[in-house]
């Protein structure tokens, strides 16, 4: 798999050759961490990606601007589901 991180989105090229792109604001609204569960999603309407890191061999950890949120770990299966086919 190949990952391309930008401020506005993250792009993925999966092992099967499929490419997807996940928008930063969509990712922030979909954060799977315990702190975000049940939080009003409109609070995250505008977000950009400050950084991203590989977590083990199963996920990506993302730090968002402007709030600095960094506790969400996005498993690859979730990222593939959230991504729009490119």
ZIHU-V318907 format. One line per field, one symbol per residue. burial: I if it has 9 or more other ideal C-beta (glycine too) atoms within 8 Angstrom, else O. Layout:
burial = ???
This chain:
burial = OOIOOOOOIIIIOIOOOOIIIIIIIIIIIOIIIOOIOOOOOOOIOOIIIOOIOOOOOOIIIIIIIOOOIOOIIIIIOIIIOIIOOO
